[in-house]
Amino acid sequence: MNVTEKAREFISETSDSLHNGTFVKLSLGNYRGPDDTLKNIYIKPILIKKEPRLSLTYRHKTRDIAKNHTFEEVEQMLLQWLGNDFRVATLQTVNSDTLFEMHPSGKATLKKKAVSGREAPSLSHDKAKNRLIAPAEKGYLFDLKITDQQGNVFHNAQDKFRQINHYIDILSSLIREIGPGRQVRVADMGSGKGYLTFALYDYLRNVLQLDPQVTGIEFRNDLVTLCNEIARKAGFEGLSFREGTIDQFDAAGTNILIALHACDTATDDAIFKGIQAESDLIVVAPCCHKQIRRQIEQHKAENDVSFLTRHGIFLERQAEMVTDGIRALVLEYFGYKTKVFEFISDAHTPKNVLIVGTKGNRSEKSQAAALEKIREAKQFFGIEYHHLERLAGI
Ligand SMILES: C[S@@+](CC[C@H](N)C(=O)[O-])C[C@H]1O[C@@H](n2cnc3c(N)ncnc32)[C@H](O)[C@@H]1O
C-alpha cells in the first residue's frame, strides 16, 4: 500500500513537471526485473513531428536501446515499474530533485530537495546531442568525407555516421566493463578507410580522457597513407596505421582487439592475435564465411537439417552461424566469456553480427566442454577443420 502511494506521488510530480515544462530528466535504477542485461532506464523529453514525447534509453550491459512513448504510456509504465522492477527512481526538474526509493524492508520513501540554476532541456529530437562522437569541430570527419567543413553530416554519409556512433556506443559499454586503465592499447585489424578507428581514438582520448595507442592494420597502402595523413592533421598522436596483413602483425601488449568486417578467415587471424596477446577484449564483426561454407558443401553431411541446407540461402546462413558459433567456442576454450549479438539493424549492412570475448578464467573442465562441442559440431556439419581452431592448435 505504502509503495503504491509513494509511486503514485512520484508519478504525479513527474506528470506535473511534464505539463508545466519543468521536467529535465528521470532515471530508473537498481533494476530487479527479469531482463539479465538491463541496468537502467533514462527518460528525457523530445519533440517528434512537433508532438511532445518521452525518449527512454534502456541501458543494457552491452548496448543502449532507445524507445519513444507518450506521457500517458510512460505514466502507466512507471506505475508498473516503481518498487517492482526498479527500486530507485530520480526525477530531476528545473527546481527540484525527487528520489523514490524502495528499501529492503519493503517500505518506500520519497525525498525531495530544492535545486537551482538548472534549465529545462530544449525539446528538439536532436540526435546529435546524444551522440558520443559529435560532428562539429572534428576535422577528421571532414577529411574522411563524413561532414562538410562546418560539421554538417553529408546526406549520403548519414548511415555511416549513425553506424560509427552506434559502434562507439557499444564499445563504450564494453570498455567500461573491462576498465582498461589509462594506457589502453587497441589494434583495429583490417581498418579500411579508418572511420571507426578514428572515432574510437577520439572517444578514448577526448571523451574518456585516456592515453590510448590505437593502431589500424590494413594491407592497402593507399588507405594507410591517407589515414596516417588525416591522423597527423588531427593531432592524434596515439593513432597510427600500418601497412601489412593481420596474420603478420605483432599484437603483443594489445588489450583491446577489434576486427570489423575483415574478410572470411582474416577474422580468425584477428581473433587468434587477440588470444595470443591475451587481450582483455576481443570484438569482431565477421564478414563472409567461405571457409566453412565450402566444407559443408563439399562433405554434404546427412543430418537432421540437411533438408534445409539443400537451399543455397539456408546453407549460407548456416555456414555463418556455424563459423561464428565455433569462433565463440574457441574463445571460450581460452577462457573468454562470449556474447554474440546484432551490431546494427541496417538494411544496407546484412553482416551485422558482433562476437565479443571478454577475458576470464579457464578451467580444464570448461576447456574440455568447449572442445567436445567443437568436435560434435564439426562431425554433425561435415567440417574437416575450422581455420581458427587450426591456428590455435586445439
Ligand atoms: C570491409 S573493409 C572494413 C573496414 C573497416 N574495418 C570498417 O568496418 O569500416 C575490410 C578491410 O580489411 C582489409 N583486410 C582484409 N583482410 C585483411 C588482412 N588479412 N590483412 C590486412 N587487411 C585486411 C581490406 O583491405 C579492407 O580494407
The ligand as an ORCA input file, in Angstrom:
! r2SCAN-3c Opt
* xyz 0 1
  C      35.191     -4.415    -45.438
  S      36.574     -3.481    -45.015
  C      36.165     -2.963    -43.383
  C      36.899     -1.729    -42.946
  C      36.637     -1.278    -41.528
  N      37.041     -2.242    -40.548
  C      35.171     -0.911    -41.339
  O      34.432     -1.722    -40.757
  O      34.762      0.171    -41.785
  C      37.799     -4.716    -44.736
  C      39.188     -4.138    -44.800
  O      40.086     -5.120    -44.298
  C      41.225     -5.186    -45.121
  N      41.733     -6.558    -44.972
  C      41.083     -7.707    -45.258
  N      41.845     -8.772    -44.963
  C      42.994     -8.290    -44.449
  C      44.171     -8.886    -43.941
  N      44.289    -10.220    -43.905
  N      45.155     -8.096    -43.505
  C      45.027     -6.745    -43.526
  N      43.931     -6.104    -44.001
  C      42.935     -6.875    -44.462
  C      40.694     -4.848    -46.512
  O      41.711     -4.310    -47.342
  C      39.626     -3.808    -46.192
  O      40.139     -2.508    -46.231
*
